[in-house]
């Protein structure tokens, strides 16, 4: 759910309910999930601008996103700048800090949608899982368990399994 300045929350996904008959209240619910969103396009453009060396356009895209996600957004105090971004990540590497901002915002925006996996593979990120007992497990960037296994039908046709 996303809230605006008036406290109105809008669902990110909608349900489409189909009644089995016009006179009944039973039926089937279908989730309406967009496959390609404006937010994803905005992050892709910000990342592309960063790699093209256009940091100001990248910052503009990130500020556009933040202006729609921060309740009671005030440009005077909430605008993301390179100085604020570098200070947050404790670095002087502006490009690295902007890239980390894109990765972090993408992680929050697309939680439970499966898009984090692409960043994990593309940027070779370590993944740490915290267990209920307080222990943790880390999958290193080169861990073979991150590679999806070949489907059984392909194995039966003669394709070898991915190494584990």
Secondary structure, 3 states (H helix, E strand, C coil): CEECCCCCEECCCEEEEEECCCCCCCEEEEEECCCCCHHHHHHHHHHHHHHCCCHHHHHHHHHHHHHHHCCCCCHHHHCCCHHHHHHHHCCCCHHHHHHHHHHHHHHHHCCCCCCHHHHHHHCCCCEEEECCCCCEEEECCCCHHHCCCCCHHHHHCCCCCCCC
